[in-house]
Amino acid sequence: MAASIDELPQCENPENFNIAEHFVDAPAALHPERPAIVGEPREVSYGELAALANRAGNALRAQGVSRRDHVLIVLPIRRSLWPLFLAPQKSARWPFP
């Protein structure tokens, strides 16, 4: 079961809203074992999704992608897209799927 809206932290400053922190990191901190993505071939938990997004973000950083850089993502719509879509957002980079 996903975290309820009441469990998520409120955004005090909309200018600094980070979708990845709000919808992945916060639920992962509360309930890392809960499913974030459901479907075939397997479920992905919030904890796993957060770890995958962090890993992808670290790879972008290692390639020299900086804050506020634009990132083009060219992948079919499938489960593997989500960590890559969330990774740039975690550090104020802007993905374009």
Secondary structure, 3 states (H helix, E strand, C coil): CCCCCCCCCCCCCHHHCCHHHHHHHHHHHHCCCCEEECCCCCCEEHHHHHHHHHHHHHHHHHCCCCCCCEEECCCCCCCCHHHHHHHHHHCCCEEEC
